[in-house]
Amino acid sequence: MRERPVSVTIFGILNIGIGLLGLGGLLLSTMFEDLGAAAASPSVNSFAAFFDTLNHHPIYVLWNKITVPLNAAASLLLVAAGIGLLMLKNWARLASIGCGIFKMIFVILNGAVFYLALREILAQAMQEAGPLVVIILIAAGLVGAILSLLYPVLLVYFMMRPQVVQAFQPQGTSPL
């Protein structure tokens, strides 16, 4: 029997966990969709007003209609790929690479969409609270994007390492 590299076991378990968290996040995001509208009178500085602003911005609404089903499919695929990695199935390694690339592209595009949808709020915050607050908000967004890129970059890197590729080859063959 082939030996499974430790990184494959780790990423198999992480894929399952992150895929399930992604599905849970999609469920929560649908619950928050109407949060602003449900609030009696959301103020400009409230959490509810933030979601209300986002959920009425045409670019963000279109972006959600496109990405929610894609993220649901990617999360399900990540769970399946995690199980497949634990079983040393090459399709799972390739699916993991595909999910990682999808997530990297998604994080970058998501940042751009959030900026477009929130630039009015950022401009208002700059007038009310000063540029330091906006700089802090943008820095927090960038840190969040970098942290969001960490897992998919590591996933793609480890799934393409020669010893991992070799572990997924049928016994007695070598990678191309």
Backbone as JSON, one array per atom type, in Angstrom:
{
  "sequence": "MRERPVSVTIFGILNIGIGLLGLGGLLLSTMFEDLGAAAASPSVNSFAAFFDTLNHHPIYVLWNKITVPLNAAASLLLVAAGIGLLMLKNWARLASIGCGIFKMIFVILNGAVFYLALREILAQAMQEAGPLVVIILIAAGLVGAILSLLYPVLLVYFMMRPQVVQAFQPQGTSPL",
  "N": [[0.85, -1.19, 0.0], [0.48, 2.25, -0.77], [2.22, 4.96, 0.78], [0.78, 7.61, 2.5], [1.52, 10.99, 2.25], [2.13, 13.21, 5.02], [1.28, 15.84, 4.67], [-0.79, 15.54, 2.87], [-2.71, 14.19, 4.37], [-3.21, 16.17, 6.3], [-4.18, 18.3, 4.69], [-6.36, 17.0, 3.59], [-8.07, 16.67, 5.8], [-8.34, 19.39, 6.51], [-9.54, 20.39, 4.15], [-12.07, 19.16, 4.27], [-13.07, 20.3, 6.66], [-12.93, 23.1, 6.1], [-14.53, 23.22, 3.83], [-17.01, 22.49, 4.93], [-17.32, 24.6, 6.74], [-17.51, 26.66, 4.87], [-19.98, 26.06, 3.67], [-21.63, 26.44, 5.89], [-21.15, 29.17, 6.28], [-22.31, 30.24, 3.98], [-24.96, 29.68, 4.52], [-25.36, 31.29, 6.79], [-24.89, 33.79, 5.62], [-27.12, 34.1, 3.98], [-29.01, 34.4, 5.92], [-28.31, 36.89, 6.96], [-28.89, 38.54, 4.89], [-31.29, 39.99, 4.82], [-31.04, 41.56, 7.03], [-30.6, 44.37, 7.35], [-32.96, 45.47, 6.27], [-34.77, 44.43, 8.04], [-34.27, 45.73, 10.39], [-35.51, 48.23, 12.59], [-34.88, 51.04, 12.35], [-32.19, 51.46, 10.88], [-29.16, 52.96, 11.72], [-26.62, 55.08, 10.23], [-24.15, 54.25, 11.15], [-24.44, 51.65, 12.03], [-24.32, 48.04, 12.28], [-26.41, 46.78, 10.97], [-27.1, 48.73, 9.09], [-24.86, 48.66, 7.47], [-25.06, 46.1, 6.23], [-27.5, 46.54, 4.99], [-26.86, 48.57, 3.16], [-24.99, 47.19, 1.55], [-26.61, 45.1, 0.52], [-28.32, 46.44, -1.14], [-26.88, 47.5, -3.12], [-26.31, 47.56, -6.55], [-24.13, 46.29, -7.9], [-23.06, 44.62, -5.94], [-25.28, 43.0, -5.41], [-25.61, 41.65, -7.87], [-23.11, 40.38, -7.94], [-23.39, 38.64, -5.71], [-25.45, 36.98, -6.66], [-24.11, 35.59, -8.61], [-21.87, 34.48, -7.29], [-22.7, 33.06, -4.97], [-23.93, 30.5, -5.68], [-21.64, 29.43, -6.95], [-19.76, 29.39, -4.86], [-21.05, 27.63, -3.13], [-20.98, 25.26, -4.63], [-18.17, 25.01, -4.83], [-17.52, 24.64, -2.13], [-18.8, 22.2, -1.56], [-17.36, 20.6, -3.35], [-14.84, 20.85, -2.21], [-15.18, 19.48, 0.21], [-15.67, 16.89, -0.79], [-13.23, 16.53, -2.14], [-11.5, 16.57, 0.02], [-12.16, 14.17, 1.31], [-11.48, 12.44, -0.77], [-8.7, 12.97, -0.92], [-7.83, 11.8, 1.45], [-8.19, 9.22, 0.73], [-6.31, 8.89, -1.19], [-6.85, 9.62, -3.91], [-6.3, 10.68, -7.16], [-7.93, 12.47, -8.57], [-8.94, 13.97, -6.52], [-6.75, 15.42, -5.64], [-6.32, 17.01, -7.9], [-8.78, 18.34, -7.96], [-8.57, 19.74, -5.57], [-6.5, 21.51, -6.19], [-7.79, 22.95, -8.21], [-9.9, 24.1, -6.69], [-8.38, 25.69, -4.99], [-7.22, 27.53, -6.78], [-9.56, 28.72, -7.77], [-10.47, 29.93, -5.38], [-8.42, 31.8, -4.89], [-8.71, 33.57, -7.06], [-11.33, 34.38, -6.56], [-11.09, 35.74, -4.05], [-9.59, 38.0, -4.73], [-11.24, 39.25, -6.68], [-13.5, 39.6, -5.09], [-12.63, 41.48, -3.23], [-12.37, 43.71, -4.9], [-15.06, 44.09, -5.66], [-16.24, 44.6, -3.17], [-14.94, 47.0, -2.57], [-15.97, 48.67, -4.62], [-18.68, 48.62, -3.93], [-18.65, 49.72, -1.4], [-17.44, 52.18, -1.47], [-18.76, 54.65, -1.25], [-19.57, 54.62, 1.42], [-17.06, 54.57, 2.61], [-16.11, 57.07, 1.79], [-17.92, 58.73, 3.15], [-17.29, 58.03, 5.76], [-14.72, 59.04, 5.89], [-15.19, 61.77, 5.79], [-16.66, 62.12, 8.16], [-15.17, 60.9, 10.25], [-12.51, 61.17, 9.64], [-9.39, 60.68, 7.82], [-7.78, 58.68, 8.96], [-9.41, 56.66, 10.03], [-10.49, 55.53, 7.7], [-8.16, 54.61, 6.49], [-7.44, 52.67, 8.34], [-9.64, 50.94, 8.06], [-9.31, 50.12, 5.36], [-6.79, 48.92, 5.56], [-7.43, 46.82, 7.29], [-9.15, 45.4, 5.62], [-7.32, 44.62, 3.63], [-5.56, 43.02, 5.13], [-7.36, 41.02, 5.85], [-7.89, 39.97, 3.27], [-5.36, 38.99, 2.58], [-5.03, 37.02, 4.56], [-7.15, 35.41, 3.79], [-6.2, 34.44, 1.42], [-4.18, 32.78, 2.18], [-4.69, 29.97, 2.85], [-5.66, 28.82, 0.3], [-3.37, 29.28, -1.33], [-1.36, 27.82, 0.0], [-2.54, 25.28, -0.2], [-2.58, 24.78, -3.01], [0.19, 24.89, -3.49], [1.21, 22.72, -1.89], [-0.19, 20.55, -2.99], [1.01, 20.33, -5.43], [3.57, 19.59, -5.02], [6.42, 17.5, -5.7], [6.68, 15.0, -4.22], [4.1, 14.66, -3.29], [2.61, 14.53, -5.66], [3.73, 12.17, -6.65], [2.8, 10.33, -4.74], [0.18, 10.02, -5.47], [0.22, 8.66, -7.83], [-0.42, 5.71, -9.73], [0.72, 2.59, -8.41], [4.0, 1.62, -9.29], [4.34, 3.31, -11.41], [5.58, 6.43, -12.72], [5.41, 10.02, -12.29], [4.5, 12.19, -15.03]],
  "CA": [[0.0, 0.0, 0.0], [1.23, 3.5, -0.83], [2.22, 5.77, 1.99], [0.18, 8.93, 2.29], [2.3, 12.05, 2.9], [1.46, 13.89, 6.13], [0.61, 17.05, 4.16], [-2.04, 15.12, 2.23], [-3.64, 13.93, 5.47], [-3.57, 17.46, 6.9], [-5.04, 19.04, 3.76], [-7.62, 16.27, 3.46], [-8.9, 17.05, 6.94], [-8.64, 20.82, 6.38], [-10.52, 20.58, 3.06], [-13.39, 18.79, 4.78], [-13.48, 21.31, 7.63], [-13.13, 24.4, 5.45], [-15.7, 23.08, 2.97], [-18.2, 22.54, 5.79], [-17.44, 25.98, 7.21], [-17.99, 27.45, 3.74], [-21.42, 25.83, 3.54], [-22.25, 27.13, 7.02], [-21.06, 30.6, 6.02], [-23.33, 30.58, 2.99], [-26.25, 29.66, 5.23], [-25.42, 32.51, 7.62], [-24.99, 34.99, 4.77], [-28.51, 34.24, 3.54], [-29.76, 34.9, 7.07], [-27.97, 38.3, 7.12], [-29.29, 39.27, 3.69], [-32.39, 40.9, 5.11], [-30.84, 42.16, 8.35], [-30.81, 45.83, 7.29], [-34.37, 45.76, 6.03], [-35.54, 44.02, 9.21], [-34.03, 46.67, 11.5], [-36.54, 49.28, 12.64], [-34.33, 52.24, 11.71], [-30.74, 51.3, 10.95], [-28.41, 54.2, 11.61], [-25.52, 55.01, 9.28], [-23.01, 53.6, 11.75], [-24.77, 50.35, 12.6], [-24.06, 46.79, 11.57], [-27.56, 46.56, 10.09], [-27.01, 49.68, 7.97], [-23.8, 48.15, 6.6], [-25.64, 45.04, 5.4], [-28.55, 47.15, 4.17], [-26.17, 49.25, 2.06], [-24.45, 46.17, 0.64], [-27.66, 44.32, -0.12], [-29.05, 47.26, -2.09], [-25.95, 47.98, -4.14], [-26.53, 46.68, -7.71], [-22.95, 45.46, -8.22], [-22.97, 43.58, -4.91], [-26.4, 42.07, -5.61], [-25.23, 40.81, -9.01], [-21.97, 39.56, -7.49], [-23.93, 37.57, -4.87], [-26.21, 36.03, -7.49], [-23.14, 34.78, -9.34], [-20.91, 33.75, -6.46], [-23.26, 32.16, -3.95], [-23.95, 29.13, -6.17], [-20.27, 28.97, -7.2], [-19.14, 29.07, -3.57], [-21.69, 26.41, -2.61], [-20.39, 24.14, -5.39], [-16.77, 24.88, -4.44], [-17.47, 24.09, -0.78], [-19.12, 20.77, -1.69], [-16.22, 19.97, -4.01], [-13.74, 20.81, -1.25], [-15.46, 18.37, 1.13], [-15.43, 15.65, -1.55], [-11.8, 16.44, -2.39], [-10.87, 16.2, 1.29], [-12.36, 12.72, 1.48], [-10.66, 11.8, -1.8], [-7.28, 13.06, -0.54], [-7.58, 10.78, 2.48], [-8.2, 7.92, 0.03], [-5.25, 9.01, -2.2], [-7.42, 9.67, -5.26], [-5.68, 11.79, -7.9], [-8.95, 13.47, -8.91], [-9.09, 14.83, -5.35], [-5.61, 16.33, -5.67], [-6.59, 17.97, -8.97], [-9.91, 19.17, -7.52], [-8.05, 20.64, -4.55], [-5.77, 22.56, -6.91], [-8.81, 23.78, -8.85], [-10.57, 24.89, -5.65], [-7.43, 26.69, -4.52], [-7.12, 28.58, -7.8], [-10.85, 29.43, -7.73], [-10.55, 30.77, -4.18], [-7.51, 32.92, -5.06], [-9.36, 34.51, -7.97], [-12.5, 34.9, -5.86], [-10.7, 36.7, -3.01], [-9.17, 39.23, -5.4], [-12.43, 39.88, -7.26], [-14.38, 39.98, -3.99], [-12.09, 42.74, -2.7], [-12.72, 44.78, -5.84], [-16.5, 44.32, -5.58], [-16.5, 45.26, -1.9], [-14.5, 48.39, -2.68], [-16.95, 49.4, -5.44], [-19.95, 48.73, -3.22], [-18.5, 50.45, -0.14], [-16.65, 53.42, -1.58], [-19.55, 55.76, -0.72], [-19.48, 54.54, 2.88], [-15.7, 54.98, 2.97], [-16.03, 58.53, 1.62], [-18.68, 59.33, 4.25], [-16.51, 57.82, 6.98], [-13.58, 59.95, 5.87], [-15.69, 63.1, 6.15], [-17.13, 62.15, 9.54], [-14.2, 60.46, 11.24], [-11.16, 61.48, 9.23], [-8.74, 59.7, 6.95], [-7.18, 57.59, 9.71], [-10.39, 55.58, 10.12], [-10.57, 54.88, 6.39], [-6.9, 53.88, 6.31], [-7.54, 51.47, 9.19], [-10.61, 50.03, 7.41], [-8.69, 49.54, 4.16], [-5.73, 48.01, 6.02], [-8.1, 45.62, 7.81], [-9.6, 44.66, 4.45], [-6.16, 44.0, 3.0], [-5.11, 41.92, 6.0], [-8.35, 39.95, 5.66], [-7.68, 39.36, 1.96], [-4.12, 38.21, 2.64], [-5.32, 35.81, 5.34], [-8.04, 34.57, 2.99], [-5.4, 33.83, 0.36], [-3.18, 31.89, 2.76], [-5.03, 28.55, 2.68], [-5.62, 28.33, -1.08], [-1.99, 29.28, -1.84], [-0.69, 26.65, 0.57], [-3.16, 24.08, -0.76], [-2.06, 24.58, -4.37], [1.62, 24.61, -3.38], [1.45, 21.38, -1.38], [-0.73, 19.53, -3.91], [1.85, 20.26, -6.62], [4.92, 19.15, -4.66], [6.73, 16.22, -6.36], [6.39, 13.81, -3.42], [2.65, 14.51, -3.22], [2.21, 14.04, -6.98], [4.16, 10.78, -6.72], [1.95, 9.51, -3.87], [-1.11, 9.81, -6.12], [0.41, 7.87, -9.03], [-0.62, 4.27, -9.53], [1.98, 1.95, -8.03], [4.82, 1.13, -10.39], [4.47, 4.33, -12.45], [6.15, 7.69, -12.26], [4.69, 11.15, -12.88], [4.99, 12.65, -16.33]],
  "C": [[0.89, 1.24, 0.0], [1.14, 4.24, 0.48], [1.69, 7.16, 1.65], [1.06, 9.97, 2.99], [1.46, 12.75, 3.98], [0.69, 15.11, 5.62], [-0.71, 16.7, 3.49], [-3.1, 14.84, 3.29], [-4.14, 15.25, 6.06], [-4.53, 18.22, 5.98], [-6.35, 18.31, 3.5], [-8.58, 16.66, 4.57], [-9.3, 18.52, 6.85], [-9.66, 21.09, 5.28], [-11.93, 20.26, 3.54], [-13.91, 19.88, 5.72], [-13.79, 22.65, 6.98], [-14.32, 24.35, 4.5], [-16.99, 23.15, 3.77], [-18.41, 23.94, 6.36], [-17.95, 26.9, 6.1], [-19.49, 27.29, 3.55], [-22.18, 26.51, 4.68], [-22.24, 28.63, 6.83], [-22.08, 31.05, 5.0], [-24.72, 30.6, 3.61], [-26.41, 30.92, 6.07], [-25.57, 33.76, 6.76], [-26.4, 35.17, 4.23], [-29.38, 34.75, 4.68], [-29.52, 36.4, 7.25], [-28.44, 39.16, 5.96], [-30.35, 40.33, 3.98], [-32.24, 41.61, 6.46], [-31.11, 43.65, 8.34], [-32.27, 46.19, 7.11], [-35.21, 45.42, 7.26], [-35.35, 44.98, 10.39], [-35.05, 47.8, 11.43], [-36.06, 50.56, 11.98], [-32.81, 52.18, 11.81], [-30.04, 52.65, 10.78], [-27.24, 53.99, 10.66], [-24.35, 54.22, 9.85], [-23.29, 52.2, 12.28], [-24.43, 49.21, 11.67], [-25.18, 46.52, 10.55], [-27.5, 47.48, 8.88], [-25.94, 49.24, 6.97], [-24.36, 47.09, 5.66], [-26.74, 45.57, 4.49], [-27.94, 47.83, 2.95], [-25.64, 48.23, 1.05], [-25.55, 45.48, -0.16], [-28.54, 45.13, -1.06], [-28.15, 47.82, -3.18], [-26.03, 47.04, -5.34], [-25.34, 45.79, -8.05], [-22.84, 44.31, -7.22], [-24.08, 42.54, -5.07], [-26.1, 41.11, -6.76], [-24.11, 39.86, -8.63], [-22.46, 38.39, -6.63], [-24.68, 36.54, -5.69], [-25.29, 35.1, -8.26], [-22.34, 33.89, -8.39], [-21.5, 32.82, -5.42], [-23.37, 30.73, -4.48], [-22.55, 28.57, -6.45], [-19.58, 28.58, -5.9], [-19.76, 27.82, -2.94], [-21.1, 25.18, -3.32], [-18.93, 23.92, -4.99], [-16.63, 24.28, -3.05], [-17.79, 22.59, -0.79], [-17.97, 20.0, -2.32], [-15.05, 19.85, -3.05], [-13.94, 19.69, -0.23], [-15.18, 17.04, 0.43], [-13.94, 15.45, -1.79], [-11.05, 16.06, -1.12], [-10.99, 14.72, 1.56], [-11.5, 11.96, 0.48], [-9.17, 11.86, -1.49], [-6.93, 12.01, 0.5], [-7.55, 9.38, 1.88], [-7.15, 7.86, -1.07], [-5.79, 8.9, -3.63], [-6.86, 10.89, -5.99], [-6.7, 12.85, -8.3], [-9.14, 14.45, -7.75], [-7.95, 15.85, -5.27], [-5.85, 17.41, -6.72], [-7.76, 18.89, -8.59], [-9.47, 20.16, -6.45], [-7.29, 21.8, -5.18], [-6.77, 23.51, -7.57], [-9.55, 24.66, -7.85], [-9.66, 25.99, -5.13], [-7.31, 27.85, -5.49], [-8.41, 29.4, -7.83], [-10.89, 30.39, -6.55], [-9.61, 31.98, -4.29], [-8.13, 34.0, -5.95], [-10.54, 35.17, -7.29], [-12.12, 35.97, -4.85], [-10.33, 38.04, -3.64], [-10.38, 39.97, -5.98], [-13.39, 40.36, -6.17], [-13.92, 41.3, -3.37], [-12.46, 43.91, -3.59], [-14.21, 45.11, -5.76], [-16.85, 45.03, -4.27], [-16.08, 46.72, -1.96], [-15.52, 49.21, -3.48], [-18.25, 49.63, -4.69], [-19.83, 49.64, -1.99], [-17.78, 51.79, -0.27], [-17.43, 54.64, -1.1], [-19.48, 55.79, 0.81], [-18.09, 54.98, 3.34], [-15.53, 56.49, 2.84], [-16.76, 59.24, 2.76], [-17.91, 59.19, 5.56], [-15.32, 58.76, 7.04], [-14.02, 61.36, 6.26], [-16.05, 63.19, 7.62], [-16.03, 61.87, 10.56], [-12.75, 60.77, 10.86], [-10.51, 60.36, 8.45], [-8.14, 58.51, 7.7], [-8.13, 56.39, 9.81], [-10.48, 54.81, 8.8], [-9.3, 54.08, 6.12], [-6.92, 52.59, 7.12], [-8.5, 50.46, 8.57], [-10.01, 49.35, 6.18], [-7.59, 48.56, 4.55], [-6.34, 46.71, 6.55], [-8.61, 44.75, 6.66], [-8.46, 43.95, 3.75], [-5.61, 42.84, 3.82], [-6.07, 40.74, 5.87], [-8.17, 39.22, 4.34], [-6.43, 38.49, 1.97], [-4.34, 36.92, 3.43], [-6.22, 34.85, 4.57], [-7.3, 33.86, 1.87], [-4.45, 32.76, 0.9], [-3.5, 30.41, 2.51], [-4.99, 28.11, 1.22], [-4.2, 28.31, -1.68], [-1.24, 28.07, -1.31], [-1.24, 25.34, 0.0], [-2.61, 23.78, -2.15], [-0.58, 24.2, -4.31], [1.86, 23.15, -2.96], [0.92, 20.29, -2.31], [0.12, 19.39, -5.18], [3.29, 19.83, -6.29], [5.19, 17.76, -5.23], [6.39, 14.99, -5.52], [4.89, 13.58, -3.26], [2.13, 13.96, -4.55], [2.54, 12.55, -7.11], [3.26, 9.87, -5.89], [0.62, 9.19, -4.54], [-1.0, 9.01, -7.42], [0.1, 6.42, -8.75], [0.73, 3.6, -9.23], [2.69, 1.42, -9.26], [4.95, 2.13, -11.53], [5.11, 5.57, -11.87], [5.38, 8.83, -12.92], [5.3, 11.58, -14.19], [5.97, 13.76, -16.19]]
}
